[in-house]
Amino acid sequence: MVGLIERYRERLPFAPEDPVVSLGEGGTPLIPAPHVSERAGVEVWLKLEGANPTGSFKDRGMTCAVSAAVREGAQAVVCASTGNTAASAAAYAARAGLRGAVIVPEGKIATGKLAQALMHGARVIALRGNFDRALELVRELAARHPVALVNSVNELRIEGQKTAAFELLEALEDGLDALCIPVGNAGNITAYWRGFTEAGRRPRMLGFQAAGAAPLVHGAPVADPETVASAIRIGRPARWEEAMDAMTSSGGAVRAVSDQQILAAYRLLAAGEGVFCEPASAASVAGLLAHGAGDARRVVCVLTGHGLKDPQTALEQAGSVVPSESELGAIERAVLG
């Protein structure tokens, strides 16, 4: 499977002779969600971005950012991350033969994401501070040294991520009325809106933040963001203005959902739809169920990352393992209850 730069090169800032660093990203499934649709009272589709190579939507932007880094002669890439960007940057740096360094908030990164970054050979620095401080530091680092910054402040990240909007419009011939999406650093909602507007479409953009990390909802930065949805545990989004423009220009909105609502949607998706996503991803569905989508009839909920990114939360939310003796009667009782 070719990567998204090859598929959408005419819509991306890459010439035919430019190097391409790809892991076959993009082309992720879009599936109907009958259980969520019934509860929401609208036609709901799920965009499964956890099917990207490293398990999150970040790969869409990373193929572009790292390809550009190679084109420009960079020897290393660096990022700040709550986890998914770290995993993606590490993988694409390894693919390109570049050194990778990621700065993550100490004790605030999900196990699956940390394991990915380490296995891909990146230098992982645990910062005694939050994501917002980590981003400040890597921006300063990149300004002083010849390393490529691959956070979503990099325009190439947004360019790559906008391709998800193209895929939605290709898959849904009649289009969509609204897009529900988790909002953390606000790069993804910015990217979808760019893609939709370039394609001449304007679905309502509905962004959802965790209540403990909802700076766009409150209209002010959150000094100490906290939520079970670690991927959106961000108090000062880098794409604040662009995200607000996307929502206001489309007639959409930004709203908050509680951790309890996020976890309820997380369990519903897994047990009801057969879709295992990470908690932050479920914020899109939690927001739809809690706040609705106005008069929209067809809604796409973006699920940004795979559930195996955060196995600890899954184990805390799931049922327990049933022990059994190794004989048929015991197995019958265990299986049949």
Number of C-alpha atoms within 10 A of each C-alpha: 9 12 17 25 26 14 14 14 12 11 15 17 14 18 9 9 7 12 17 20 23 23 19 17 25 26 20 17 16 18 14 15 19 15 15 23 17 11 11 18 13 18 17 26 22 22 19 25 28 27 19 23 19 26 26 26 29 30 31 31 33 31 31 30 28 29 22 21 24 22 14 11 11 15 16 19 26 25 26 30 26 28 27 27 27 31 28 28 34 31 28 26 27 17 14 20 13 19 19 25 24 27 23 27 20 14 12 21 21 21 16 19 24 20 14 21 25 16 13 19 15 23 16 17 14 16 17 12 14 23 28 24 17 23 21 12 15 22 18 12 16 16 12 9 8 13 21 26 25 29 28 26 16 16 15 24 24 26 24 28 29 27 25 24 21 17 17 21 16 11 12 12 8 9 16 21 18 24 27 29 29 31 32 30 26 25 26 26 29 26 27 26 26 22 25 19 16 14 12 8 17 21 22 24 28 29 28 29 30 32 20 21 28 29 22 26 18 13 9 11 18 19 13 15 21 19 20 18 26 22 27 28 29 30 24 24 23 19 18 19 12 17 26 21 15 25 20 15 15 18 14 21 19 22 21 25 23 20 20 12 19 27 22 17 24 26 20 19 20 15 13 14 16 11 20 22 26 28 30 31 30 31 35 28 31 30 28 30 18 15 15 16 24 11 9 15 13 19 24 25 26 26 29 29 27 25 25 18 28 23 16 13 18 20 10 9 13 11 8 8 6 7 9 14 9 8 8 10 11 13 14 11 10 13 10 7 6
